């Protein structure tokens, strides 16, 4: 469950970086797609693992 939470957190942070207009995050905006991709892959991976172990 913790991995799902972290995946969602990374996904939300990536979306936040993509849409923010704050100048403090200007240098980090190029990493937004990386955070979104890692978040999605982490969520999908954990759901696959949960499904294969029969806990879903």
URVENFEN-V699038 format. One line per field, one symbol per residue. phi: phi as a letter, one per 30 degrees, with the letter a starting at -180 (. if undefined). burial: # if it has 16 or more other C-alpha atoms within 10 Angstrom, else .. Layout:
phi=???
burial=???
This chain:
phi=.ddddddddddddddeddcdcdddcddcddcddddddddddddddddddddddicc
burial=...#..##.###.##.##..........#..#..##.###.##..##.........
